[in-house]
Amino acid sequence: MRSDLFSRRCGMMLALLLLLFPYTAKAQAANSDRLVTDAEKMTDALRAGPKFITKDATILDWPAKAGGEYRVLRKGTNEWTCLPGVPGYSHDEPGCFDPVFMQWIKDSLAGREPHIASVGIAYMYVGAWVPTRSGKDTGSKSDEFHVGPHIMIVSPHENQNELQSFSRDGSSGMPYVAHLPNGTDLYLVMPFRQWDEK
């Protein structure tokens, strides 16, 4: 059960966890106290990456159901796409994605096996939460670890062997790899500071 939780949480870190779960009105209602208006969703999405990317990025809203259409909140002029935190999730984890990473998200949500032909990059400046597995005292009474701001990289399937030597423990604060639920291809998460580091 613990490894299923780890896989699920890591998938979310890519803003992909719920991409494999159907979005329902119930899930969106559970998140109704957060990010209700388009302006709130845009503000949240703009927190996900560096200003040189977010200022001209397209801002999308999550589909209302699996395989549904993303709704454009703001049309951008660069190749980047930013999304607010996933509706219904207990933590706010917005992300900004280059075209390769965004296509990976869209394919996953639609239930298609993603085929990545080149490296994809994503930013999550708000960080993400993963199960505490390192055995370190994180100072929290929770069994979750807040990974600090980080960059994520997806790579083509043929390059997966290069990622095998990385740790799978996100709670150590060090770079680590994870995979999508029900998937085997790994992605690399590289935190660039601890969450509580000033």
LUMPA-607843 format. One record per residue (C-alpha): chain; residue number from 1; z, x, y; residue in three letters. Coordinates in nm, 2 decimals. Example, Ala and Ser with C-alpha at 12.3 -4.5 7.8 and 13.67 -1.06 7.14 Angstrom:
// LUMPA-607843
chain = A | resi = 1 | c3 = 0.78 | c1 = 1.23 | c2 = -0.45 | resn = ALA
chain = A | resi = 2 | c3 = 0.71 | c1 = 1.37 | c2 = -0.11 | resn = SER
END
This chain:
// LUMPA-607843
chain = A | resi = 1 | c3 = 0.00 | c1 = 0.00 | c2 = 0.00 | resn = MET
chain = A | resi = 2 | c3 = 0.08 | c1 = 0.28 | c2 = 0.24 | resn = ARG
chain = A | resi = 3 | c3 = -0.26 | c1 = 0.44 | c2 = 0.20 | resn = SER
chain = A | resi = 4 | c3 = -0.43 | c1 = 0.11 | c2 = 0.26 | resn = ASP
chain = A | resi = 5 | c3 = -0.23 | c1 = 0.08 | c2 = 0.58 | resn = LEU
chain = A | resi = 6 | c3 = -0.33 | c1 = 0.43 | c2 = 0.68 | resn = PHE
chain = A | resi = 7 | c3 = -0.70 | c1 = 0.36 | c2 = 0.62 | resn = SER
chain = A | resi = 8 | c3 = -0.68 | c1 = 0.04 | c2 = 0.81 | resn = ARG
chain = A | resi = 9 | c3 = -0.50 | c1 = 0.19 | c2 = 1.11 | resn = ARG
chain = A | resi = 10 | c3 = -0.74 | c1 = 0.49 | c2 = 1.12 | resn = CYS
chain = A | resi = 11 | c3 = -1.03 | c1 = 0.26 | c2 = 1.12 | resn = GLY
chain = A | resi = 12 | c3 = -0.88 | c1 = 0.09 | c2 = 1.43 | resn = MET
chain = A | resi = 13 | c3 = -0.85 | c1 = 0.42 | c2 = 1.59 | resn = MET
chain = A | resi = 14 | c3 = -1.23 | c1 = 0.42 | c2 = 1.61 | resn = LEU
chain = A | resi = 15 | c3 = -1.21 | c1 = 0.07 | c2 = 1.72 | resn = ALA
chain = A | resi = 16 | c3 = -1.37 | c1 = 0.00 | c2 = 1.39 | resn = LEU
chain = A | resi = 17 | c3 = -1.09 | c1 = -0.14 | c2 = 1.19 | resn = LEU
chain = A | resi = 18 | c3 = -1.15 | c1 = -0.49 | c2 = 1.29 | resn = LEU
chain = A | resi = 19 | c3 = -1.52 | c1 = -0.43 | c2 = 1.28 | resn = LEU
chain = A | resi = 20 | c3 = -1.49 | c1 = -0.49 | c2 = 0.91 | resn = LEU
chain = A | resi = 21 | c3 = -1.27 | c1 = -0.80 | c2 = 0.95 | resn = PHE
chain = A | resi = 22 | c3 = -1.41 | c1 = -1.13 | c2 = 1.08 | resn = PRO
chain = A | resi = 23 | c3 = -1.31 | c1 = -1.21 | c2 = 1.44 | resn = TYR
chain = A | resi = 24 | c3 = -1.17 | c1 = -1.56 | c2 = 1.45 | resn = THR
chain = A | resi = 25 | c3 = -1.06 | c1 = -1.78 | c2 = 1.73 | resn = ALA
chain = A | resi = 26 | c3 = -0.71 | c1 = -1.75 | c2 = 1.58 | resn = LYS
chain = A | resi = 27 | c3 = -0.72 | c1 = -1.37 | c2 = 1.62 | resn = ALA
chain = A | resi = 28 | c3 = -0.84 | c1 = -1.40 | c2 = 1.98 | resn = GLN
chain = A | resi = 29 | c3 = -0.57 | c1 = -1.66 | c2 = 2.05 | resn = ALA
chain = A | resi = 30 | c3 = -0.31 | c1 = -1.42 | c2 = 1.91 | resn = ALA
chain = A | resi = 31 | c3 = -0.41 | c1 = -1.18 | c2 = 2.18 | resn = ASN
chain = A | resi = 32 | c3 = -0.44 | c1 = -1.44 | c2 = 2.45 | resn = SER
chain = A | resi = 33 | c3 = -0.14 | c1 = -1.30 | c2 = 2.64 | resn = ASP
chain = A | resi = 34 | c3 = -0.34 | c1 = -0.98 | c2 = 2.69 | resn = ARG
chain = A | resi = 35 | c3 = -0.70 | c1 = -0.94 | c2 = 2.82 | resn = LEU
chain = A | resi = 36 | c3 = -0.79 | c1 = -1.30 | c2 = 2.89 | resn = VAL
chain = A | resi = 37 | c3 = -1.03 | c1 = -1.27 | c2 = 3.18 | resn = THR
chain = A | resi = 38 | c3 = -1.35 | c1 = -1.07 | c2 = 3.20 | resn = ASP
chain = A | resi = 39 | c3 = -1.20 | c1 = -0.86 | c2 = 3.48 | resn = ALA
chain = A | resi = 40 | c3 = -0.90 | c1 = -0.77 | c2 = 3.26 | resn = GLU
chain = A | resi = 41 | c3 = -1.13 | c1 = -0.67 | c2 = 2.97 | resn = LYS
chain = A | resi = 42 | c3 = -1.34 | c1 = -0.46 | c2 = 3.21 | resn = MET
chain = A | resi = 43 | c3 = -1.03 | c1 = -0.29 | c2 = 3.35 | resn = THR
chain = A | resi = 44 | c3 = -0.90 | c1 = -0.21 | c2 = 3.00 | resn = ASP
chain = A | resi = 45 | c3 = -1.24 | c1 = -0.07 | c2 = 2.88 | resn = ALA
chain = A | resi = 46 | c3 = -1.26 | c1 = 0.15 | c2 = 3.19 | resn = LEU
chain = A | resi = 47 | c3 = -0.93 | c1 = 0.32 | c2 = 3.08 | resn = ARG
chain = A | resi = 48 | c3 = -1.09 | c1 = 0.45 | c2 = 2.76 | resn = ALA
chain = A | resi = 49 | c3 = -1.28 | c1 = 0.75 | c2 = 2.89 | resn = GLY
chain = A | resi = 50 | c3 = -1.34 | c1 = 1.00 | c2 = 3.17 | resn = PRO
chain = A | resi = 51 | c3 = -1.46 | c1 = 0.86 | c2 = 3.50 | resn = LYS
chain = A | resi = 52 | c3 = -1.79 | c1 = 1.05 | c2 = 3.48 | resn = PHE
chain = A | resi = 53 | c3 = -1.87 | c1 = 0.83 | c2 = 3.18 | resn = ILE
chain = A | resi = 54 | c3 = -1.70 | c1 = 0.50 | c2 = 3.26 | resn = THR
chain = A | resi = 55 | c3 = -1.83 | c1 = 0.47 | c2 = 3.61 | resn = LYS
chain = A | resi = 56 | c3 = -2.19 | c1 = 0.40 | c2 = 3.49 | resn = ASP
chain = A | resi = 57 | c3 = -2.12 | c1 = 0.28 | c2 = 3.13 | resn = ALA
chain = A | resi = 58 | c3 = -2.21 | c1 = -0.06 | c2 = 3.00 | resn = THR
chain = A | resi = 59 | c3 = -1.90 | c1 = -0.27 | c2 = 2.93 | resn = ILE
chain = A | resi = 60 | c3 = -1.92 | c1 = -0.50 | c2 = 2.63 | resn = LEU
chain = A | resi = 61 | c3 = -1.68 | c1 = -0.76 | c2 = 2.50 | resn = ASP
chain = A | resi = 62 | c3 = -1.62 | c1 = -0.79 | c2 = 2.12 | resn = TRP
chain = A | resi = 63 | c3 = -1.82 | c1 = -1.04 | c2 = 1.92 | resn = PRO
chain = A | resi = 64 | c3 = -1.64 | c1 = -1.37 | c2 = 1.86 | resn = ALA
chain = A | resi = 65 | c3 = -1.72 | c1 = -1.34 | c2 = 1.48 | resn = LYS
chain = A | resi = 66 | c3 = -1.84 | c1 = -1.08 | c2 = 1.24 | resn = ALA
chain = A | resi = 67 | c3 = -2.21 | c1 = -1.02 | c2 = 1.29 | resn = GLY
chain = A | resi = 68 | c3 = -2.20 | c1 = -1.19 | c2 = 1.63 | resn = GLY
chain = A | resi = 69 | c3 = -2.34 | c1 = -1.07 | c2 = 1.95 | resn = GLU
chain = A | resi = 70 | c3 = -2.16 | c1 = -0.84 | c2 = 2.19 | resn = TYR
chain = A | resi = 71 | c3 = -2.13 | c1 = -1.00 | c2 = 2.54 | resn = ARG
chain = A | resi = 72 | c3 = -2.23 | c1 = -0.78 | c2 = 2.83 | resn = VAL
chain = A | resi = 73 | c3 = -1.95 | c1 = -0.77 | c2 = 3.09 | resn = LEU
chain = A | resi = 74 | c3 = -2.13 | c1 = -0.51 | c2 = 3.30 | resn = ARG
chain = A | resi = 75 | c3 = -2.47 | c1 = -0.35 | c2 = 3.26 | resn = LYS
chain = A | resi = 76 | c3 = -2.45 | c1 = 0.02 | c2 = 3.29 | resn = GLY
chain = A | resi = 77 | c3 = -2.70 | c1 = 0.29 | c2 = 3.39 | resn = THR
chain = A | resi = 78 | c3 = -2.60 | c1 = 0.57 | c2 = 3.15 | resn = ASN
chain = A | resi = 79 | c3 = -2.61 | c1 = 0.57 | c2 = 2.77 | resn = GLU
chain = A | resi = 80 | c3 = -2.24 | c1 = 0.50 | c2 = 2.71 | resn = TRP
chain = A | resi = 81 | c3 = -2.08 | c1 = 0.18 | c2 = 2.61 | resn = THR
chain = A | resi = 82 | c3 = -1.71 | c1 = 0.10 | c2 = 2.66 | resn = CYS
chain = A | resi = 83 | c3 = -1.51 | c1 = -0.18 | c2 = 2.49 | resn = LEU
chain = A | resi = 84 | c3 = -1.17 | c1 = -0.32 | c2 = 2.56 | resn = PRO
chain = A | resi = 85 | c3 = -0.90 | c1 = -0.31 | c2 = 2.29 | resn = GLY
chain = A | resi = 86 | c3 = -0.98 | c1 = -0.51 | c2 = 1.98 | resn = VAL
chain = A | resi = 87 | c3 = -0.87 | c1 = -0.88 | c2 = 2.00 | resn = PRO
chain = A | resi = 88 | c3 = -0.57 | c1 = -0.97 | c2 = 1.79 | resn = GLY
chain = A | resi = 89 | c3 = -0.46 | c1 = -0.61 | c2 = 1.73 | resn = TYR
chain = A | resi = 90 | c3 = -0.09 | c1 = -0.53 | c2 = 1.81 | resn = SER
chain = A | resi = 91 | c3 = -0.19 | c1 = -0.22 | c2 = 2.02 | resn = HIS
chain = A | resi = 92 | c3 = -0.43 | c1 = -0.19 | c2 = 2.30 | resn = ASP
chain = A | resi = 93 | c3 = -0.69 | c1 = 0.08 | c2 = 2.19 | resn = GLU
chain = A | resi = 94 | c3 = -1.00 | c1 = 0.06 | c2 = 2.41 | resn = PRO
chain = A | resi = 95 | c3 = -1.29 | c1 = 0.31 | c2 = 2.35 | resn = GLY
chain = A | resi = 96 | c3 = -1.61 | c1 = 0.45 | c2 = 2.50 | resn = CYS
chain = A | resi = 97 | c3 = -1.90 | c1 = 0.53 | c2 = 2.27 | resn = PHE
chain = A | resi = 98 | c3 = -2.22 | c1 = 0.72 | c2 = 2.29 | resn = ASP
chain = A | resi = 99 | c3 = -2.53 | c1 = 0.54 | c2 = 2.14 | resn = PRO
chain = A | resi = 100 | c3 = -2.49 | c1 = 0.69 | c2 = 1.79 | resn = VAL
chain = A | resi = 101 | c3 = -2.12 | c1 = 0.59 | c2 = 1.77 | resn = PHE
chain = A | resi = 102 | c3 = -2.20 | c1 = 0.25 | c2 = 1.91 | resn = MET
chain = A | resi = 103 | c3 = -2.47 | c1 = 0.18 | c2 = 1.66 | resn = GLN
chain = A | resi = 104 | c3 = -2.22 | c1 = 0.29 | c2 = 1.39 | resn = TRP
chain = A | resi = 105 | c3 = -1.98 | c1 = 0.02 | c2 = 1.52 | resn = ILE
chain = A | resi = 106 | c3 = -2.25 | c1 = -0.25 | c2 = 1.53 | resn = LYS
chain = A | resi = 107 | c3 = -2.37 | c1 = -0.17 | c2 = 1.18 | resn = ASP
chain = A | resi = 108 | c3 = -2.02 | c1 = -0.18 | c2 = 1.05 | resn = SER
chain = A | resi = 109 | c3 = -1.93 | c1 = -0.51 | c2 = 1.22 | resn = LEU
chain = A | resi = 110 | c3 = -2.25 | c1 = -0.67 | c2 = 1.09 | resn = ALA
chain = A | resi = 111 | c3 = -2.16 | c1 = -0.56 | c2 = 0.73 | resn = GLY
chain = A | resi = 112 | c3 = -2.44 | c1 = -0.31 | c2 = 0.71 | resn = ARG
chain = A | resi = 113 | c3 = -2.39 | c1 = 0.04 | c2 = 0.58 | resn = GLU
chain = A | resi = 114 | c3 = -2.42 | c1 = 0.27 | c2 = 0.88 | resn = PRO
chain = A | resi = 115 | c3 = -2.68 | c1 = 0.54 | c2 = 0.86 | resn = HIS
chain = A | resi = 116 | c3 = -2.61 | c1 = 0.82 | c2 = 1.11 | resn = ILE
chain = A | resi = 117 | c3 = -2.89 | c1 = 1.06 | c2 = 1.18 | resn = ALA
chain = A | resi = 118 | c3 = -2.70 | c1 = 1.27 | c2 = 1.44 | resn = SER
chain = A | resi = 119 | c3 = -2.35 | c1 = 1.34 | c2 = 1.56 | resn = VAL
chain = A | resi = 120 | c3 = -2.18 | c1 = 1.06 | c2 = 1.76 | resn = GLY
chain = A | resi = 121 | c3 = -1.90 | c1 = 1.09 | c2 = 2.01 | resn = ILE
chain = A | resi = 122 | c3 = -1.63 | c1 = 0.86 | c2 = 2.13 | resn = ALA
chain = A | resi = 123 | c3 = -1.34 | c1 = 0.87 | c2 = 2.37 | resn = TYR
chain = A | resi = 124 | c3 = -1.00 | c1 = 0.70 | c2 = 2.34 | resn = MET
chain = A | resi = 125 | c3 = -0.80 | c1 = 0.80 | c2 = 2.65 | resn = TYR
chain = A | resi = 126 | c3 = -0.53 | c1 = 0.54 | c2 = 2.58 | resn = VAL
chain = A | resi = 127 | c3 = -0.48 | c1 = 0.68 | c2 = 2.23 | resn = GLY
chain = A | resi = 128 | c3 = -0.42 | c1 = 0.50 | c2 = 1.90 | resn = ALA
chain = A | resi = 129 | c3 = -0.15 | c1 = 0.43 | c2 = 1.66 | resn = TRP
chain = A | resi = 130 | c3 = -0.13 | c1 = 0.56 | c2 = 1.30 | resn = VAL
chain = A | resi = 131 | c3 = 0.13 | c1 = 0.54 | c2 = 1.03 | resn = PRO
chain = A | resi = 132 | c3 = 0.39 | c1 = 0.82 | c2 = 1.05 | resn = THR
chain = A | resi = 133 | c3 = 0.32 | c1 = 1.04 | c2 = 0.75 | resn = ARG
chain = A | resi = 134 | c3 = 0.41 | c1 = 1.39 | c2 = 0.87 | resn = SER
chain = A | resi = 135 | c3 = 0.78 | c1 = 1.37 | c2 = 0.80 | resn = GLY
chain = A | resi = 136 | c3 = 0.85 | c1 = 1.48 | c2 = 1.16 | resn = LYS
chain = A | resi = 137 | c3 = 1.11 | c1 = 1.29 | c2 = 1.36 | resn = ASP
chain = A | resi = 138 | c3 = 0.89 | c1 = 1.12 | c2 = 1.63 | resn = THR
chain = A | resi = 139 | c3 = 1.19 | c1 = 0.98 | c2 = 1.81 | resn = GLY
chain = A | resi = 140 | c3 = 1.07 | c1 = 0.63 | c2 = 1.74 | resn = SER
chain = A | resi = 141 | c3 = 1.23 | c1 = 0.37 | c2 = 1.52 | resn = LYS
chain = A | resi = 142 | c3 = 0.88 | c1 = 0.25 | c2 = 1.43 | resn = SER
chain = A | resi = 143 | c3 = 0.68 | c1 = 0.38 | c2 = 1.13 | resn = ASP
chain = A | resi = 144 | c3 = 0.39 | c1 = 0.44 | c2 = 1.36 | resn = GLU
chain = A | resi = 145 | c3 = 0.29 | c1 = 0.75 | c2 = 1.56 | resn = PHE
chain = A | resi = 146 | c3 = 0.11 | c1 = 0.72 | c2 = 1.89 | resn = HIS
chain = A | resi = 147 | c3 = -0.18 | c1 = 0.96 | c2 = 1.88 | resn = VAL
chain = A | resi = 148 | c3 = -0.25 | c1 = 1.09 | c2 = 2.23 | resn = GLY
chain = A | resi = 149 | c3 = -0.58 | c1 = 1.07 | c2 = 2.42 | resn = PRO
chain = A | resi = 150 | c3 = -0.85 | c1 = 1.20 | c2 = 2.19 | resn = HIS
chain = A | resi = 151 | c3 = -1.22 | c1 = 1.25 | c2 = 2.12 | resn = ILE
chain = A | resi = 152 | c3 = -1.38 | c1 = 1.13 | c2 = 1.79 | resn = MET
chain = A | resi = 153 | c3 = -1.69 | c1 = 1.26 | c2 = 1.62 | resn = ILE
chain = A | resi = 154 | c3 = -1.89 | c1 = 1.10 | c2 = 1.35 | resn = VAL
chain = A | resi = 155 | c3 = -2.15 | c1 = 1.30 | c2 = 1.16 | resn = SER
chain = A | resi = 156 | c3 = -2.44 | c1 = 1.24 | c2 = 0.93 | resn = PRO
chain = A | resi = 157 | c3 = -2.35 | c1 = 1.19 | c2 = 0.57 | resn = HIS
chain = A | resi = 158 | c3 = -2.50 | c1 = 1.52 | c2 = 0.46 | resn = GLU
chain = A | resi = 159 | c3 = -2.25 | c1 = 1.71 | c2 = 0.68 | resn = ASN
chain = A | resi = 160 | c3 = -1.94 | c1 = 1.54 | c2 = 0.52 | resn = GLN
chain = A | resi = 161 | c3 = -1.84 | c1 = 1.85 | c2 = 0.33 | resn = ASN
chain = A | resi = 162 | c3 = -1.76 | c1 = 2.03 | c2 = 0.65 | resn = GLU
chain = A | resi = 163 | c3 = -1.49 | c1 = 1.78 | c2 = 0.72 | resn = LEU
chain = A | resi = 164 | c3 = -1.32 | c1 = 1.79 | c2 = 0.38 | resn = GLN
chain = A | resi = 165 | c3 = -1.07 | c1 = 2.07 | c2 = 0.48 | resn = SER
chain = A | resi = 166 | c3 = -0.92 | c1 = 1.88 | c2 = 0.77 | resn = PHE
chain = A | resi = 167 | c3 = -0.58 | c1 = 1.71 | c2 = 0.73 | resn = SER
chain = A | resi = 168 | c3 = -0.58 | c1 = 1.33 | c2 = 0.68 | resn = ARG
chain = A | resi = 169 | c3 = -0.24 | c1 = 1.30 | c2 = 0.86 | resn = ASP
chain = A | resi = 170 | c3 = -0.28 | c1 = 1.16 | c2 = 1.21 | resn = GLY
chain = A | resi = 171 | c3 = 0.09 | c1 = 1.17 | c2 = 1.28 | resn = SER
chain = A | resi = 172 | c3 = 0.11 | c1 = 1.55 | c2 = 1.30 | resn = SER
chain = A | resi = 173 | c3 = -0.05 | c1 = 1.55 | c2 = 1.65 | resn = GLY
chain = A | resi = 174 | c3 = -0.32 | c1 = 1.79 | c2 = 1.52 | resn = MET
chain = A | resi = 175 | c3 = -0.69 | c1 = 1.72 | c2 = 1.46 | resn = PRO
chain = A | resi = 176 | c3 = -0.74 | c1 = 1.51 | c2 = 1.15 | resn = TYR
chain = A | resi = 177 | c3 = -1.00 | c1 = 1.31 | c2 = 0.96 | resn = VAL
chain = A | resi = 178 | c3 = -1.00 | c1 = 0.95 | c2 = 0.85 | resn = ALA
chain = A | resi = 179 | c3 = -1.25 | c1 = 0.71 | c2 = 0.69 | resn = HIS
chain = A | resi = 180 | c3 = -1.34 | c1 = 0.35 | c2 = 0.74 | resn = LEU
chain = A | resi = 181 | c3 = -1.17 | c1 = 0.10 | c2 = 0.51 | resn = PRO
chain = A | resi = 182 | c3 = -1.38 | c1 = 0.08 | c2 = 0.19 | resn = ASN
chain = A | resi = 183 | c3 = -1.58 | c1 = 0.38 | c2 = 0.30 | resn = GLY
chain = A | resi = 184 | c3 = -1.59 | c1 = 0.74 | c2 = 0.22 | resn = THR
chain = A | resi = 185 | c3 = -1.76 | c1 = 0.91 | c2 = 0.51 | resn = ASP
chain = A | resi = 186 | c3 = -1.51 | c1 = 1.09 | c2 = 0.73 | resn = LEU
chain = A | resi = 187 | c3 = -1.48 | c1 = 1.11 | c2 = 1.11 | resn = TYR
chain = A | resi = 188 | c3 = -1.30 | c1 = 1.37 | c2 = 1.30 | resn = LEU
chain = A | resi = 189 | c3 = -1.02 | c1 = 1.28 | c2 = 1.55 | resn = VAL
chain = A | resi = 190 | c3 = -0.93 | c1 = 1.56 | c2 = 1.81 | resn = MET
chain = A | resi = 191 | c3 = -0.63 | c1 = 1.48 | c2 = 2.03 | resn = PRO
chain = A | resi = 192 | c3 = -0.63 | c1 = 1.69 | c2 = 2.34 | resn = PHE
chain = A | resi = 193 | c3 = -0.26 | c1 = 1.62 | c2 = 2.43 | resn = ARG
chain = A | resi = 194 | c3 = 0.04 | c1 = 1.45 | c2 = 2.29 | resn = GLN
chain = A | resi = 195 | c3 = 0.09 | c1 = 1.09 | c2 = 2.41 | resn = TRP
chain = A | resi = 196 | c3 = 0.42 | c1 = 1.17 | c2 = 2.59 | resn = ASP
chain = A | resi = 197 | c3 = 0.30 | c1 = 1.50 | c2 = 2.74 | resn = GLU
chain = A | resi = 198 | c3 = 0.28 | c1 = 1.50 | c2 = 3.11 | resn = LYS
END
